Amino acid sequence: MLSGAFRPFFLLATAWAAIAVPVWLAAWAHGYSLRGPLPALFWHGHEMVFGFGMAAVAGFLLTAIPNWTGRMPLRGMPLALLALLWLAGRIAMLVPGAALLDLAFPVALIGVVARELIAGRSWRNLPMLVALALLFSGNVMVHLHALGIAYVAPDGIRLGIATLCMLIALVGGRIVPSFTRNWLAKARGAALPAPESAFDRIVLLVTLLALGTWVATPQSEPAAWLLLASGIALAARLSRWRGLSTVREPLLFILHVGYGWLALGLVLLGFDPGSAAALHALTVGAIGTMTLAVMTRASLGHTGRPLVADHATVAIYGLVTLAALLRVLSPLFGNQAVLATSLAGIAWSAAFATFALHYGSFLIGVRPSHEKTA
């Protein structure tokens, strides 16, 4: 369980994603009162971004960093303590007067990642440290709101969402075409994804500018136009990666679907910066789908199992896609919007609970002799 960061953090992230959304639905639809320092809406946003999202990022980064640096992975007691800090934060956010304990985990994670990247001279991956710092800043803003110092919780949550979306644009832009190229190369005569070029770097720059402007001035006209341009540019980038050729390989195709949600979400947000549908295209669609896509593939690969999507994995992908579609389309259901939103929440929880139950059996298990260490 403590031989690699993906084990505890993927399991914790998915278990919390499955639990926290029903808690939010109980508060939103049925008036259940949360005891923590935040109103239910802000608690929901905080826990999805800085609870679930941060755990998924930690599992990915701490598993990938040994490949980037050549150093040994974090494991054993230090890993256990880091996971316990995350868990303490989730409890603290529901206990009056204890919420600031939640900040201990991101501080510790930043320290570990900084140490590893600097010691391994992995300068190319320093943007990951910047992303963690931004996530920490967004989290602090939510806590300032909870303390009554500055009413900036929406800004902090928006900064967190923008940071996670930028990570998808950046890291997804590495792994999606790379994995697709490796798979298509086995099929003789198959056209391969376009190689990285100046076009990709321009798209990332436009996306960074669009998300930054949205964080700073979400309702402004420049933000709307930049978001539209970014979404269209990301869609054009995605079209160069031969996604339709991977339909028969769910482990690959879902990566393209997740990136597609990012492009669609930014376009929708450009049309209506205050739209809950657009926001959930980014969160449920892009972040939820890409998180599960990466976690399923990494969990299989790093435990020495074949990279094959079994029936449970396909069900996970189908459920999170259903959740995203229902949540984005829920405003169109009129008087049944609450029902559609509730069904979206059920599908979301079912997707992550299925991962926790199905993949948990070997995430918790003893590492086989052929398992990779990073």
DRENPAKE-176098 format. One record per residue: residue in one letter; y, z, x of N, C-alpha, C in turn. Coordinates in steps of 0.2 Angstrom, whole numbers, padded with zeros to 4 digits, always signed. Layout:
N
AYZXYZXYZX ...
This chain:
374
M-0006+0000+0004+0000+0000+0000+0006+0000+0004 L+0006+0003+0010+0012+0004+0014+0011-0001+0021 S+0007-0006+0020+0006-0010+0026+0011-0016+0026 G+0015-0017+0021+0020-0022+0020+0025-0020+0015 A+0031-0022+0016+0036-0020+0011+0035-0023+0004 F+0032-0029+0004+0031-0033-0002+0027-0029-0007 R+0022-0025-0004+0018-0021-0008+0021-0016-0013 P+0025-0011-0010+0028-0006-0015+0034-0009-0019 F+0038-0013-0015+0044-0016-0019+0043-0021-0024 F+0038-0025-0023+0037-0030-0028+0034-0026-0034 L+0029-0021-0033+0026-0018-0038+0032-0013-0042 L+0036-0010-0038+0041-0006-0041+0046-0010-0045 A+0048-0016-0042+0053-0021-0046+0050-0023-0052 T+0044-0025-0052+0041-0028-0059+0040-0023-0064 A+0038-0017-0062+0036-0011-0066+0043-0009-0070 W+0048-0009-0066+0055-0007-0068+0058-0012-0073 A+0057-0018-0071+0059-0024-0075+0056-0024-0082 A+0050-0022-0082+0046-0022-0088+0048-0016-0093 I+0050-0010-0089+0052-0004-0093+0059-0004-0095 A+0063-0006-0091+0070-0005-0092+0073-0009-0098 V+0070-0015-0099+0073-0019-0104+0071-0016-0111 P+0065-0014-0112+0064-0011-0119+0068-0004-0120 V+0070-0001-0115+0075+0005-0115+0081+0002-0117 W+0084-0003-0114+0090-0006-0116+0090-0008-0123 L+0085-0012-0126+0084-0014-0132+0084-0008-0137 A+0081-0003-0136+0081+0003-0140+0088+0006-0141 A+0092+0005-0135+0099+0008-0136+0103+0003-0140 W+0102-0004-0138+0107-0009-0141+0105-0010-0148 A+0099-0011-0150+0097-0013-0157+0096-0006-0162 H+0094-0001-0159+0092+0005-0163+0096+0011-0162 G+0101+0011-0157+0106+0016-0156+0103+0022-0152 Y+0098+0021-0148+0095+0026-0144+0100+0028-0139 S+0102+0034-0137+0107+0036-0133+0104+0038-0126 L+0107+0035-0121+0105+0036-0114+0109+0042-0111 R+0106+0046-0107+0109+0053-0105+0113+0052-0098 G+0112+0046-0095+0116+0045-0089+0123+0044-0089 P+0127+0043-0084+0134+0042-0084+0137+0036-0086 L+0133+0031-0088+0136+0025-0090+0134+0023-0097 P+0138+0019-0101+0137+0017-0107+0130+0012-0107 A+0127+0012-0112+0120+0008-0112+0121+0001-0109 L+0127-0003-0111+0127-0010-0109+0128-0010-0101 F+0132-0005-0098+0133-0005-0091+0127-0003-0087 W+0123+0002-0090+0117+0004-0087+0112-0002-0087 H+0112-0006-0092+0107-0012-0092+0109-0016-0087 G+0116-0018-0086+0118-0023-0081+0116-0020-0074 H+0118-0013-0073+0117-0010-0067+0110-0010-0065 E+0105-0008-0069+0098-0008-0068+0095-0014-0066 M+0097-0020-0070+0094-0026-0069+0096-0029-0062 V+0103-0028-0060+0105-0031-0054+0104-0026-0048 F+0106-0020-0048+0105-0015-0043+0099-0011-0043 G+0095-0011-0048+0089-0008-0048+0083-0013-0047 F+0081-0017-0052+0076-0022-0051+0078-0027-0046 G+0084-0030-0046+0086-0035-0041+0086-0033-0034 M+0089-0027-0033+0089-0024-0026+0082-0023-0023 A+0077-0021-0028+0070-0020-0025+0067-0026-0024 A+0068-0031-0028+0065-0038-0026+0068-0041-0019 V+0074-0040-0018+0078-0042-0012+0075-0038-0006 A+0074-0032-0007+0071-0028-0002+0064-0030+0000 G+0060-0031-0005+0053-0033-0004+0053-0040+0000 F+0057-0045-0002+0057-0051+0001+0060-0051+0008 L+0066-0047+0009+0069-0047+0016+0065-0044+0021 L+0062-0038+0019+0058-0034+0024+0051-0037+0026 T+0049-0042+0021+0043-0045+0023+0045-0051+0027 A+0050-0055+0026+0052-0061+0029+0055-0059+0036 I+0058-0054+0037+0062-0052+0044+0057-0052+0050 P+0051-0050+0049+0047-0050+0055+0045-0057+0057 N+0045-0062+0053+0044-0069+0054+0050-0072+0058 W+0056-0069+0056+0063-0072+0059+0064-0069+0066 T+0061-0062+0067+0063-0059+0073+0057-0058+0078 G+0051-0059+0075+0045-0057+0080+0044-0050+0081 R+0047-0046+0077+0047-0038+0078+0041-0036+0072 M+0039-0030+0073+0034-0027+0069+0037-0026+0062 P+0034-0026+0057+0037-0025+0050+0037-0018+0049 L+0042-0016+0044+0043-0009+0042+0037-0007+0038 R+0033-0001+0040+0027+0001+0036+0026+0008+0037 G+0021+0011+0034+0020+0018+0034+0025+0022+0031 M+0026+0028+0034+0031+0033+0032+0038+0031+0031 P+0041+0027+0035+0048+0024+0034+0048+0020+0028 L+0043+0016+0027+0043+0012+0021+0042+0016+0015 A+0038+0021+0015+0037+0025+0009+0044+0029+0008 L+0047+0031+0013+0054+0035+0011+0059+0030+0008 L+0059+0024+0011+0064+0019+0008+0062+0018+0000 A+0056+0017-0001+0054+0016-0008+0055+0022-0012 L+0054+0028-0010+0056+0034-0013+0064+0035-0015 L+0068+0032-0010+0075+0032-0011+0077+0028-0017 W+0073+0022-0017+0075+0017-0023+0073+0021-0030 L+0067+0024-0030+0064+0027-0036+0069+0033-0038 A+0071+0037-0033+0076+0042-0034+0082+0040-0037 G+0085+0034-0035+0090+0031-0038+0090+0029-0046 R+0084+0027-0047+0082+0025-0054+0082+0031-0059 I+0080+0037-0056+0080+0043-0060+0087+0046-0060 A+0090+0045-0055+0097+0048-0055+0102+0045-0060 M+0101+0038-0061+0105+0035-0066+0104+0037-0073 L+0099+0041-0074+0098+0044-0081+0099+0051-0081 V+0101+0054-0076+0102+0061-0075+0110+0063-0074 P+0113+0066-0079+0120+0067-0078+0122+0071-0072 G+0127+0069-0068+0129+0072-0062+0125+0070-0055 A+0120+0066-0056+0116+0064-0050+0116+0057-0048 A+0120+0053-0052+0120+0046-0051+0122+0043-0044 L+0126+0047-0040+0128+0045-0033+0122+0044-0029 L+0116+0048-0030+0110+0047-0026+0108+0040-0026 D+0110+0036-0031+0108+0029-0032+0110+0025-0026 L+0116+0027-0022+0119+0023-0017+0115+0024-0010 A+0110+0029-0010+0107+0031-0004+0102+0025-0002 F+0099+0022-0007+0094+0016-0005+0098+0010-0002 P+0103+0008-0005+0106+0002-0002+0109+0003+0005 V+0112+0009+0006+0114+0011+0013+0108+0011+0018 A+0103+0014+0016+0097+0014+0020+0094+0007+0022 L+0094+0003+0016+0091-0004+0017+0096-0008+0022 I+0103-0007+0021+0107-0011+0025+0106-0009+0033 G+0105-0002+0034+0104+0000+0041+0098-0003+0044 V+0092-0003+0040+0086-0006+0042+0086-0013+0044 V+0089-0017+0039+0090-0024+0040+0095-0026+0046 A+0100-0022+0046+0105-0023+0052+0101-0022+0059 R+0098-0016+0059+0094-0015+0065+0089-0020+0067 E+0085-0023+0062+0080-0028+0064+0083-0035+0066 L+0088-0037+0062+0091-0043+0064+0095-0043+0070 I+0098-0038+0072+0102-0037+0078+0097-0037+0084 A+0092-0032+0083+0087-0031+0089+0083-0038+0090 G+0082-0042+0084+0078-0048+0085+0083-0054+0087 R+0089-0053+0087+0094-0058+0089+0093-0064+0084 S+0092-0062+0077+0091-0067+0072+0098-0068+0069 W+0103-0071+0073+0109-0073+0070+0110-0077+0064 R+0105-0082+0064+0105-0087+0058+0104-0083+0052 N+0101-0077+0052+0100-0074+0045+0105-0068+0044 L+0110-0068+0048+0115-0063+0046+0118-0063+0040 P+0119-0069+0036+0121-0069+0029+0117-0065+0025 M+0111-0063+0026+0107-0059+0022+0111-0052+0022 L+0113-0050+0028+0116-0043+0029+0123-0043+0025 V+0126-0049+0025+0133-0049+0021+0131-0049+0013 A+0125-0052+0011+0123-0051+0004+0122-0044+0002 L+0118-0041+0007+0117-0034+0005+0123-0029+0005 A+0128-0031+0009+0135-0027+0009+0138-0029+0002 L+0138-0035+0000+0141-0037-0006+0138-0033-0012 L+0131-0033-0012+0127-0029-0017+0129-0022-0017 F+0130-0019-0011+0132-0012-0011+0139-0011-0014 S+0143-0016-0012+0150-0015-0015+0150-0016-0022 G+0147-0020-0025+0146-0021-0032+0143-0014-0035 N+0138-0011-0032+0136-0005-0035+0141+0001-0034 V+0144+0001-0029+0150+0006-0028+0155+0005-0034 M+0157-0001-0036+0161-0002-0041+0159+0001-0048 V+0152+0000-0049+0150+0003-0055+0150+0010-0055 H+0149+0013-0050+0149+0021-0049+0156+0023-0050 L+0161+0019-0047+0168+0021-0048+0170+0022-0055 H+0167+0017-0059+0168+0017-0066+0165+0023-0069 A+0159+0024-0067+0155+0030-0070+0159+0037-0069 L+0162+0037-0063+0166+0043-0061+0173+0043-0065 G+0175+0038-0068+0181+0038-0071+0187+0036-0066 I+0185+0034-0060+0191+0033-0055+0194+0026-0056 A+0190+0021-0057+0192+0014-0058+0188+0011-0063 Y+0190+0008-0068+0186+0005-0074+0184-0003-0072 V+0179-0003-0067+0178-0009-0064+0170-0011-0064 A+0167-0008-0069+0159-0009-0069+0158-0016-0071 P+0162-0020-0075+0160-0027-0076+0161-0031-0070 D+0166-0029-0066+0168-0033-0060+0162-0032-0055 G+0160-0026-0054+0154-0024-0050+0148-0028-0052 I+0146-0028-0058+0140-0031-0060+0141-0039-0059 R+0147-0041-0061+0148-0048-0059+0147-0050-0052 L+0149-0046-0048+0149-0047-0040+0141-0047-0039 G+0138-0042-0041+0130-0042-0040+0127-0048-0042 I+0128-0051-0048+0125-0057-0051+0127-0063-0047 A+0133-0063-0045+0135-0069-0041+0132-0069-0034 T+0131-0063-0031+0127-0062-0025+0120-0064-0025 L+0117-0062-0030+0110-0064-0031+0109-0072-0032 C+0114-0074-0036+0114-0082-0037+0115-0086-0031 M+0119-0083-0027+0121-0086-0020+0115-0086-0016 L+0111-0080-0016+0105-0080-0012+0100-0085-0015 I+0099-0086-0021+0095-0091-0024+0097-0098-0021 A+0103-0099-0021+0106-0106-0019+0104-0107-0012 L+0105-0102-0008+0104-0102-0001+0097-0102+0001 V+0093-0097-0001+0086-0096+0001+0082-0101-0002 G+0083-0102-0009+0079-0107-0013+0080-0114-0010 G+0086-0115-0007+0087-0122-0004+0083-0122+0003 R+0081-0117+0005+0076-0118+0011+0069-0118+0009 I+0067-0114+0005+0060-0114+0003+0057-0119-0002 V+0061-0121-0007+0059-0125-0012+0057-0132-0009 P+0062-0135-0005+0060-0142-0002+0055-0141+0003 S+0055-0136+0007+0050-0135+0012+0043-0134+0010 F+0042-0130+0005+0035-0129+0002+0033-0136-0002 T+0038-0139-0005+0037-0145-0008+0035-0151-0003 R+0038-0151+0002+0037-0156+0007+0030-0155+0010 N+0028-0149+0012+0021-0147+0014+0016-0149+0010 W+0017-0148+0003+0012-0150-0002+0011-0157-0003 L+0017-0160-0003+0017-0168-0004+0014-0172+0002 A+0015-0169+0008+0013-0172+0014+0005-0173+0014 K+0002-0169+0010-0005-0170+0010-0008-0176+0006 A-0003-0178+0001-0005-0184-0003-0002-0190+0001 R-0006-0194+0003-0004-0200+0007+0000-0205+0002 G+0006-0207+0005+0010-0211+0002+0015-0208-0003 A+0015-0201-0004+0019-0198-0008+0026-0198-0005 A+0031-0199-0009+0038-0198-0007+0040-0191-0006 L+0043-0189+0000+0045-0182+0001+0052-0180-0001 P+0053-0174-0001+0060-0172-0003+0065-0174+0003 A+0071-0175+0001+0076-0178+0005+0077-0172+0011 P+0078-0174+0017+0079-0169+0022+0086-0166+0021 E+0087-0160+0024+0094-0157+0024+0099-0161+0027 S+0105-0161+0024+0110-0165+0026+0117-0162+0025 A+0122-0165+0027+0129-0162+0025+0130-0161+0018 F+0127-0165+0014+0127-0165+0007+0125-0158+0004 D+0120-0155+0007+0117-0148+0005+0122-0143+0007 R+0125-0144+0013+0130-0139+0015+0136-0139+0011 I+0138-0145+0009+0144-0145+0004+0143-0142-0002 V+0137-0143-0005+0135-0140-0011+0135-0133-0011 L+0132-0130-0005+0132-0123-0005+0139-0120-0004 L+0144-0124-0001+0151-0121+0000+0154-0121-0007 V+0153-0127-0011+0156-0127-0017+0153-0121-0022 T+0147-0120-0021+0144-0114-0025+0147-0108-0023 L+0148-0107-0017+0151-0100-0014+0158-0100-0017 L+0162-0105-0017+0168-0105-0019+0169-0104-0027 A+0164-0107-0030+0164-0106-0037+0162-0099-0039 L+0157-0096-0036+0155-0089-0038+0160-0084-0036 G+0163-0085-0030+0169-0081-0028+0175-0081-0033 T+0176-0087-0035+0182-0087-0040+0180-0084-0046 W+0174-0085-0049+0172-0082-0055+0172-0074-0054 V+0170-0072-0049+0170-0064-0048+0177-0062-0048 A+0182-0065-0045+0189-0063-0044+0193-0064-0051 T+0192-0070-0054+0196-0072-0060+0191-0076-0065 P+0187-0072-0068+0181-0075-0072+0184-0079-0078 Q+0190-0078-0080+0192-0082-0086+0197-0088-0084 S+0198-0089-0078+0203-0094-0075+0200-0101-0076 E+0205-0105-0077+0203-0112-0077+0200-0115-0070 P+0203-0113-0064+0200-0115-0058+0192-0113-0058 A+0191-0106-0060+0184-0104-0060+0180-0109-0064 A+0182-0110-0070+0178-0115-0075+0177-0121-0072 W+0182-0125-0069+0180-0131-0066+0176-0131-0060 L+0177-0125-0056+0172-0125-0050+0165-0123-0052 L+0164-0119-0057+0157-0118-0059+0154-0124-0062 L+0158-0128-0066+0155-0134-0068+0153-0139-0062 A+0157-0139-0057+0156-0144-0051+0150-0141-0047 S+0150-0134-0047+0144-0131-0043+0138-0133-0047 G+0137-0132-0053+0131-0133-0057+0129-0140-0057 I+0133-0145-0057+0132-0152-0057+0129-0153-0050 A+0133-0151-0045+0131-0152-0038+0124-0149-0036 L+0122-0143-0039+0116-0140-0038+0110-0144-0041 A+0112-0147-0047+0107-0151-0051+0106-0157-0047 A+0111-0160-0044+0110-0166-0040+0106-0164-0033 R+0107-0159-0031+0103-0156-0025+0096-0156-0027 L+0095-0152-0032+0088-0151-0035+0084-0158-0036 S+0088-0163-0038+0085-0169-0040+0082-0173-0034 R+0084-0171-0028+0082-0174-0022+0076-0171-0019 W+0073-0166-0022+0067-0162-0020+0060-0164-0023 R+0060-0169-0027+0054-0172-0030+0050-0167-0034 G+0054-0163-0038+0051-0158-0042+0046-0160-0047 L+0047-0166-0050+0042-0169-0055+0036-0170-0052 S+0035-0171-0046+0029-0173-0042+0025-0166-0042 T+0028-0161-0043+0024-0154-0042+0022-0151-0049 V+0022-0155-0054+0021-0152-0061+0014-0149-0061 R+0009-0153-0058+0002-0150-0058+0001-0145-0053 E+0006-0142-0050+0005-0136-0045+0010-0131-0048 P+0008-0126-0052+0012-0121-0055+0016-0117-0050 L+0013-0115-0044+0016-0111-0039+0022-0115-0036 L+0022-0121-0036+0028-0125-0033+0033-0127-0039 F+0030-0129-0045+0034-0132-0050+0039-0126-0052 I+0037-0120-0053+0041-0114-0055+0047-0113-0051 L+0046-0114-0044+0052-0114-0040+0057-0119-0042 H+0055-0125-0043+0060-0130-0046+0063-0128-0052 V+0059-0125-0057+0062-0122-0063+0067-0117-0062 G+0066-0112-0058+0070-0107-0056+0077-0110-0054 Y+0077-0114-0049+0083-0117-0046+0086-0121-0052 G+0083-0124-0056+0086-0128-0062+0090-0123-0066 W+0087-0117-0067+0091-0113-0072+0097-0111-0068 L+0097-0110-0062+0104-0109-0058+0109-0114-0060 A+0107-0120-0059+0112-0126-0060+0114-0126-0067 L+0109-0125-0072+0111-0125-0079+0116-0119-0081 G+0114-0113-0078+0118-0107-0079+0125-0108-0077 L+0126-0111-0071+0133-0112-0069+0137-0117-0073 V+0133-0122-0075+0137-0127-0080+0139-0124-0086 L+0134-0120-0089+0136-0116-0096+0141-0111-0095 L+0141-0108-0089+0147-0103-0088+0153-0107-0087 G+0153-0113-0084+0159-0117-0083+0162-0119-0090 F+0158-0120-0095+0160-0122-0101+0163-0116-0105 D+0160-0110-0104+0162-0104-0107+0161-0098-0103 P+0166-0096-0099+0165-0091-0094+0163-0084-0097 G+0164-0083-0103+0163-0077-0107+0156-0077-0110 S+0153-0082-0110+0147-0083-0114+0141-0079-0112 A+0138-0075-0116+0132-0071-0115+0126-0076-0113 A+0126-0081-0117+0120-0086-0116+0121-0089-0109 A+0126-0091-0106+0127-0093-0099+0125-0088-0094 L+0127-0082-0096+0126-0076-0091+0118-0075-0091 H+0115-0076-0096+0108-0074-0096+0104-0080-0094 A+0107-0086-0094+0104-0092-0091+0103-0091-0083 L+0108-0087-0080+0108-0085-0073+0104-0079-0072 T+0104-0074-0076+0100-0068-0075+0093-0069-0077 V+0091-0070-0083+0084-0070-0086+0081-0077-0083 G+0085-0082-0083+0083-0089-0081+0082-0089-0074 A+0088-0090-0070+0087-0091-0063+0084-0085-0059 I+0087-0079-0060+0085-0073-0056+0078-0071-0058 G+0077-0071-0065+0070-0069-0067+0065-0073-0065 T+0066-0080-0066+0061-0085-0064+0060-0085-0057 M+0065-0086-0053+0064-0086-0046+0061-0080-0042 T+0063-0074-0045+0060-0068-0043+0052-0068-0043 L+0050-0070-0049+0043-0070-0051+0040-0076-0047 A+0043-0082-0046+0040-0087-0042+0039-0085-0035 V+0044-0082-0032+0043-0080-0025+0038-0074-0024 M+0038-0069-0029+0034-0063-0028+0026-0065-0029 T+0025-0070-0034+0018-0072-0035+0016-0076-0029 R+0020-0080-0026+0017-0084-0020+0017-0080-0014 A+0022-0075-0013+0021-0071-0007+0016-0066-0008 S+0014-0063-0013+0009-0059-0014+0002-0062-0013 L+0001-0068-0015-0005-0071-0014-0005-0073-0006 G+0000-0076-0003-0001-0078+0004-0001-0072+0009 H+0002-0067+0007+0002-0061+0012-0003-0057+0011 T-0008-0058+0006-0014-0054+0006-0020-0058+0007 G-0019-0064+0010-0024-0069+0012-0028-0072+0007 R-0025-0072+0001-0028-0076-0005-0026-0083-0006 P-0030-0087-0009-0028-0094-0010-0022-0095-0014 L-0017-0100-0012-0011-0101-0015-0013-0105-0021 V-0016-0102-0026-0018-0105-0032-0016-0101-0038 A-0012-0104-0043-0010-0100-0049-0016-0100-0054 D-0018-0094-0055-0024-0093-0060-0020-0092-0067 H-0025-0091-0072-0022-0091-0079-0017-0085-0080 A-0018-0080-0077-0013-0074-0078-0006-0076-0075 T-0006-0080-0069+0000-0082-0066+0004-0087-0070 V+0000-0092-0073+0003-0097-0077+0006-0093-0083 A+0003-0088-0086+0005-0084-0091+0012-0081-0090 I+0012-0078-0084+0018-0075-0081+0024-0080-0081 Y+0023-0086-0079+0028-0091-0079+0030-0093-0086 G+0025-0094-0090+0027-0096-0097+0031-0091-0101 L+0029-0084-0099+0033-0079-0103+0040-0078-0101 V+0041-0079-0094+0048-0078-0092+0052-0084-0094 T+0049-0090-0094+0053-0096-0097+0054-0095-0104 L+0049-0093-0108+0051-0091-0115+0056-0086-0116 A+0056-0081-0112+0061-0076-0112+0068-0079-0111 A+0069-0083-0106+0075-0086-0104+0077-0091-0110 L+0073-0095-0113+0075-0099-0118+0077-0096-0124 L+0073-0090-0126+0075-0087-0132+0082-0083-0131 R+0083-0080-0125+0089-0077-0124+0095-0081-0124 V+0094-0087-0121+0100-0092-0120+0102-0095-0127 L+0096-0096-0131+0097-0099-0138+0098-0094-0143 S+0098-0088-0142+0098-0083-0147+0105-0083-0152 P+0111-0085-0149+0117-0086-0153+0116-0091-0159 L+0111-0096-0158+0110-0101-0162+0106-0098-0168 F+0103-0092-0168+0099-0090-0173+0102-0087-0179 G+0109-0086-0178+0113-0083-0184+0111-0076-0185 N+0109-0075-0192+0107-0068-0194+0101-0065-0190 Q+0097-0070-0187+0091-0068-0184+0092-0067-0176 A+0099-0067-0174+0100-0067-0167+0097-0060-0164 V+0097-0055-0167+0095-0048-0165+0087-0049-0164 L+0084-0052-0168+0077-0053-0168+0075-0058-0162 A+0079-0063-0161+0078-0068-0156+0079-0064-0149 T+0084-0060-0148+0085-0056-0142+0080-0051-0141 S+0077-0048-0146+0072-0043-0145+0065-0047-0143 L+0064-0053-0146+0058-0057-0144+0059-0059-0136 A+0065-0061-0135+0066-0062-0128+0065-0056-0123 G+0067-0050-0125+0066-0044-0121+0058-0043-0121 I+0055-0044-0126+0047-0043-0126+0044-0048-0121 A+0046-0054-0122+0043-0059-0117+0044-0058-0110 W+0051-0055-0108+0053-0053-0102+0048-0048-0099 S+0048-0042-0103+0044-0037-0101+0036-0038-0100 A+0034-0043-0105+0027-0045-0104+0026-0049-0098 A+0030-0053-0096+0030-0057-0089+0029-0052-0083 F+0034-0047-0083+0034-0043-0077+0028-0038-0078 A+0026-0035-0084+0021-0031-0084+0014-0034-0082 T+0014-0041-0084+0008-0045-0082+0007-0045-0074 F+0013-0046-0071+0013-0046-0064+0011-0040-0061 A+0014-0034-0064+0012-0028-0061+0005-0026-0062 L+0002-0028-0068-0005-0026-0069-0010-0031-0065 H-0008-0037-0065-0013-0042-0062-0012-0042-0054 Y-0006-0042-0052-0005-0042-0044-0006-0035-0042 G-0005-0030-0046-0005-0023-0043-0011-0021-0040 S-0017-0024-0043-0023-0022-0040-0024-0024-0033 F-0021-0029-0030-0022-0030-0023-0016-0028-0019 L-0010-0027-0023-0004-0025-0019-0005-0017-0017 I-0009-0014-0021-0011-0007-0020-0017-0006-0015 G-0021-0011-0016-0027-0011-0012-0027-0011-0004 V-0032-0009-0001-0033-0009+0006-0032-0016+0009 R-0028-0017+0014-0027-0024+0017-0033-0027+0020 P-0036-0033+0018-0041-0036+0021-0040-0038+0028 S-0045-0039+0032-0044-0040+0039-0041-0046+0040 H-0041-0051+0036-0038-0058+0037-0031-0058+0034 E-0028-0052+0031-0021-0053+0028-0016-0054+0033 K-0011-0057+0031-0005-0058+0036-0001-0052+0036 T+0003-0051+0041+0007-0045+0042+0014-0046+0040 A+0016-0053+0039+0023-0054+0037+0023-0061+0034 
